[in-house]
Amino acid sequence: MVMEGCGARVAMAVWSTSKITAVTVFLQLVLPRVSQAQTFSFPFRKPETCGHNQYFDISALSCVPCGANQRQDAQGTSCVCLPGFQMISNNGGADIICKKCPEDRVLPKMAGTALLALVV
């Protein structure tokens, strides 16, 4: 009878060890996949890192090129027309349309700000 008791203990020890091993293997397989699924990163950019022909798009947290005849505005978060061009429409960011000013309607010191309407 003593042997039966010892055998029962051995069987329980084997059962406990196999449970622990199964749980350990499960965790080793599942945890790396869960931690990888939760990892999310993107390169951090500051508005100051954008070039003169780019603006910082706050929705994408990245530098985006300005359109034709445009440059970055003073804050770096939008684009403005280059000197000698007039803004026709502005929907923000690079969604700006710039039209070349007639040569006779541009003041050198105010270039790029607006066309001057000459009343004759």
C-alpha positions in Angstrom: 0.0 0.0 0.0 2.9 2.3 0.6 3.8 1.9 -3.0 0.4 3.0 -4.2 0.8 6.2 -2.2 4.2 6.8 -3.7 2.9 6.1 -7.2 0.1 8.5 -6.8 2.5 11.3 -5.7 4.7 10.6 -8.8 1.6 10.7 -11.1 0.5 14.0 -9.6 4.0 15.4 -9.9 4.1 14.4 -13.5 0.7 15.9 -14.1 1.6 19.2 -12.5 4.9 19.4 -14.4 3.2 18.8 -17.7 0.6 21.5 -16.9 3.3 24.0 -16.1 5.2 23.1 -19.3 2.1 23.4 -21.4 1.3 26.8 -20.0 4.9 27.9 -20.4 5.0 26.8 -24.0 1.6 28.6 -24.7 2.9 31.8 -23.2 6.1 31.6 -25.1 4.2 31.3 -28.4 1.4 33.8 -27.7 3.2 36.7 -25.9 5.7 37.6 -28.6 2.8 37.9 -31.1 0.7 39.9 -28.8 3.5 42.3 -28.0 4.4 42.7 -31.7 0.8 43.4 -32.5 0.7 46.2 -30.0 3.9 47.9 -31.2 3.2 51.0 -33.3 5.8 53.6 -34.1 6.4 56.3 -36.7 9.3 58.7 -37.2 8.9 61.8 -35.2 9.4 65.0 -37.2 9.3 68.6 -36.1 8.0 71.5 -38.3 11.5 73.0 -38.2 12.9 70.0 -40.1 10.7 70.7 -43.2 12.4 72.3 -46.2 11.4 75.7 -47.6 9.3 74.1 -50.3 7.5 71.8 -47.7 5.1 72.4 -44.9 4.4 70.4 -41.7 1.1 68.4 -42.0 -0.2 68.1 -38.5 -2.6 65.3 -39.4 0.3 63.1 -40.8 3.0 64.5 -38.5 5.3 64.7 -41.5 6.7 67.2 -44.1 4.6 67.5 -47.3 5.7 69.3 -50.4 4.1 72.6 -51.4 2.6 72.9 -54.8 3.9 74.7 -57.9 4.9 78.3 -57.3 4.6 78.0 -53.5 6.8 77.9 -50.5 6.4 77.3 -46.8 4.5 80.0 -44.8 6.0 81.7 -41.7 4.7 79.1 -39.3 5.7 76.2 -41.5 2.2 74.6 -41.3 0.9 75.7 -44.8 2.1 77.0 -48.1 2.0 80.5 -49.6 2.5 81.8 -53.2 6.0 82.8 -54.3 6.7 86.4 -55.0 5.2 87.4 -58.3 2.2 85.0 -57.9 -1.3 85.7 -56.5 -3.3 83.2 -54.4 -6.5 82.3 -56.4 -7.8 79.8 -53.9 -6.7 78.4 -50.5 -8.0 75.2 -49.0 -5.1 74.8 -46.6 -1.8 72.9 -46.8 -0.6 72.5 -50.3 -4.1 72.8 -51.7 -3.5 76.3 -52.9 -3.7 77.7 -56.5 -1.2 80.5 -57.4 -1.5 82.5 -60.6 1.4 84.6 -62.0 0.9 88.3 -61.6 1.1 90.5 -64.7 4.5 92.2 -64.7 3.1 95.7 -64.7 1.0 95.0 -61.5 3.6 93.9 -59.1 5.4 96.1 -56.7 8.9 94.8 -55.9 8.6 95.3 -52.1 5.2 93.6 -52.0 5.9 90.8 -54.4 3.9 87.7 -53.7 1.4 89.4 -51.4 -1.3 90.5 -53.9 -1.9 91.9 -57.3 -2.4 95.6 -57.4 -5.5 96.7 -59.1 -4.7 99.8 -61.0 -7.5 102.2 -61.5 -7.0 104.5 -64.5 
